[in-house]
């Protein structure tokens, strides 16, 4: 197998078009439309998103998580509150989120503030998770150092026995985060790298739309 130079990896965009006049004045409504089009294009897990947070020293950190709900006010995802991202969000309750859908040559970026969803909402979502995922939420001390894979397997066995023949409650250290956006950018790939970038910013209690240079 011949190793390719990274500079050889390139793709010409332009198979899809962005017509700004047809974009909704509300970015979350527009996002729902693009999300549906990504889903219809056959993308596997279009709700996959990259989440960026900041640690106590100002170092950005990123990871991939799954979007679980789009509301009229923002985005909801779930995680362990004691994980690295959970601790960073507690310290600096702001985040950036990015969706990239290569099949439709689109990205959407969100910047905003973070808050926790209500316990009742977290409880309701937790009940919909597969039992194995519910057990996993109890088993994993997410982001902590562990001695081995066997340690996880042993914890799973003990936890399975603990909750045998009963409903599994939501762990107190696990629940939902809500991102309230202050800016949303829609990116559509264009020919000759002249991409379309449409930015929505929340100013004076309303969304203001502008075009950015690619």
WOSULBEL-V805649 format. One record per residue. RES is the residue in one letter. PSI is psi in whole degrees, 0 to 359 (999 if undefined). OMEGA is omega in degrees with one decimal (NA if undefined). D_FIRST is the distance of its C-alpha to the first C-alpha in whole Angstrom. Layout:
res-><RES/RES>
psi-><PSI/PSI>
omega-><OMEGA/OMEGA>
d_first-><D_FIRST/D_FIRST>
This chain:
res-><X/X/X/X/X/X/X/X/X/X/X/X/X/X/X/X/X/X/X/X/X/X/X/X/X/X/X/X/X/X/X/X/X/X/X/X/X/X/X/X/X/X/X/X/X/X/X/X/X/X/X/X/X/X/X/X/X/X/X/X/X/X/X/X/X/X/X/X/X/X/X/X/X/X/X/X/X/X/X/X/X/X/X/X/X/X/X/X/X/X/X/X/X/X/X/X/X/X/X/X/X/X/X/X/X/X/X/X/X/X/X/X/X/X/X/X/X/X/X/X/X/X/X/X/X/X/X/X/X/X/X/X/X/X/X/X/X/X/X/X/X/X/X/X/X/X/X/X/X/X/X/X/X/X/X/X/X/X/X/X/X/X/X/X/X/X/X/X/X/X/X/X/X/X/X/X/X/X/X/X/X/X/X/X/X/X/X/X/X/X/X/X/X/X/X/X/X/X/X/X/X/X/X/X/X/X/X/X/X/X/X/X/X/X>
psi-><129/128/125/147/136/331/346/345/109/153/135/126/174/3/344/153/150/124/102/329/338/358/143/149/340/119/327/329/317/320/318/321/312/322/317/320/323/317/316/340/353/8/132/124/67/348/5/129/152/126/126/133/179/136/186/341/8/10/119/144/148/157/165/129/178/129/136/345/142/122/180/343/342/202/145/134/166/149/179/124/337/2/174/313/323/317/321/322/329/323/315/93/55/152/165/142/140/134/135/120/93/323/331/9/50/148/151/129/136/135/139/186/155/138/164/146/169/156/321/323/319/319/315/318/320/324/337/348/149/150/322/321/324/316/319/326/328/325/316/120/76/133/355/151/133/156/330/169/325/327/316/316/319/319/322/318/316/319/323/317/322/320/20/136/31/160/147/120/159/132/142/340/13/137/196/149/144/123/119/111/146/343/146/126/129/127/126/123/140/163/149/26/18/72/158/130/113/120/131/128/139/110/134/47/25/160/129/129/139/166/136/150/145/999>
omega-><-178.9/177.0/-179.8/172.4/-178.5/-180.0/178.9/-179.9/178.1/179.9/175.5/-179.9/175.4/-179.1/176.6/-176.3/172.7/176.7/-172.1/-179.2/-179.9/-179.4/-179.4/178.9/-179.9/-173.5/-179.3/173.6/178.1/178.8/177.5/179.4/179.4/179.2/179.1/178.7/175.6/178.4/-178.5/180.0/179.3/178.7/177.5/-178.7/177.0/178.2/174.5/-177.5/174.8/-177.7/178.9/175.8/-178.4/-178.8/-174.2/179.5/179.3/179.8/175.7/174.1/-177.6/174.6/179.0/175.4/-177.5/172.9/-178.4/177.3/172.8/177.9/178.4/-177.7/-177.2/-173.7/-179.6/171.6/-174.3/-179.7/174.4/-179.3/-179.1/177.5/178.9/-179.7/178.9/178.6/179.9/178.3/175.2/-179.2/179.1/-174.2/174.4/-178.1/171.9/-178.9/178.2/172.2/175.4/-179.6/-173.8/-175.5/179.3/175.1/-176.1/169.0/170.3/-179.0/176.4/167.0/179.9/-179.8/-175.8/171.3/176.8/173.7/-178.2/176.8/-178.3/178.5/176.7/177.9/-177.0/179.2/-178.4/-179.3/-179.3/-176.5/173.5/-177.1/178.5/178.1/176.4/177.4/-179.3/179.1/176.4/-172.9/-169.5/168.7/-166.3/177.7/177.4/177.0/178.1/-173.9/-174.3/172.3/-179.7/176.9/177.7/-179.7/178.9/178.4/178.2/179.6/179.8/-178.3/176.5/177.7/-177.9/-176.0/-179.9/175.0/175.9/174.9/-179.8/178.9/175.9/175.9/179.8/-178.9/-175.5/179.0/-171.5/172.7/-179.4/175.5/174.0/-173.0/169.7/173.8/178.0/179.3/176.5/-177.3/175.9/-179.6/-178.7/179.3/177.6/-178.9/175.1/-175.5/173.0/177.5/-179.0/-175.1/171.0/174.9/-179.3/-176.6/177.8/175.3/175.3/178.9/179.1/-175.1/177.2/179.0/177.9/173.4/-178.8/NA>
d_first-><0/4/6/9/13/15/17/15/16/19/21/25/27/31/31/33/36/39/42/44/47/46/45/47/50/49/45/45/46/43/41/42/41/38/37/38/36/33/34/35/32/30/28/28/30/32/34/31/32/31/34/35/38/39/40/44/42/41/37/36/34/32/30/30/33/34/37/40/43/44/47/49/49/46/43/43/40/41/40/41/44/43/40/38/38/42/43/42/43/47/47/46/46/44/40/38/36/33/32/29/28/25/26/30/29/31/32/35/36/39/41/44/46/46/49/49/50/53/53/54/51/48/50/50/46/46/48/45/42/41/43/40/39/43/43/39/41/44/42/39/41/38/36/38/37/37/37/35/33/36/38/37/38/41/42/41/43/46/46/46/49/51/50/51/53/53/52/49/51/49/48/50/47/45/46/45/44/46/44/47/45/47/44/42/39/38/35/33/31/32/31/30/30/34/33/37/38/41/42/45/47/50/53/57/56/54/51/50/48/46/43/41/39/35>
